[in-house]
Amino acid sequence: MMIATLIAALFTATAPLAEPATQATTPVVTTPRVKRYCIVDRREGSRQRGKICRTRDEWRARGFDPVLVLARG
């Protein structure tokens, strides 16, 4: 009888608790995607061609407007 009580107590102690059905969910905040412009950098004397991707504002801060260059192409 004592063993049956211990086994019953063991199973009730290790039984997983039921989660409440109405669990509050946190809304996922997504950031809007910013369009990036990629330029293939061809360095003289190098076999590797680097690809540099930045936003238009980042390019314009460096004195280069990719929209104007790509429109000419």
NORVENBEL-V458810 format. One record per pair of residues at least 24 apart in sequence whose ideal C-beta (glycine too) atoms are under 10 Angstrom apart, sorted by the first residue. I is the first residue (numbers start at 0). J is the second residue. D is the distance in whole Angstrom. If there is no record, write none. Layout:
<<I;J;D> <I;J;D>>
This chain:
<<33;57;10> <34;65;10> <34;66;10> <35;65;10> <36;63;9> <36;64;9> <36;65;4> <36;66;8> <36;68;9> <36;69;7> <37;65;9> <38;63;8> <38;65;7> <38;68;8> <38;69;9>>
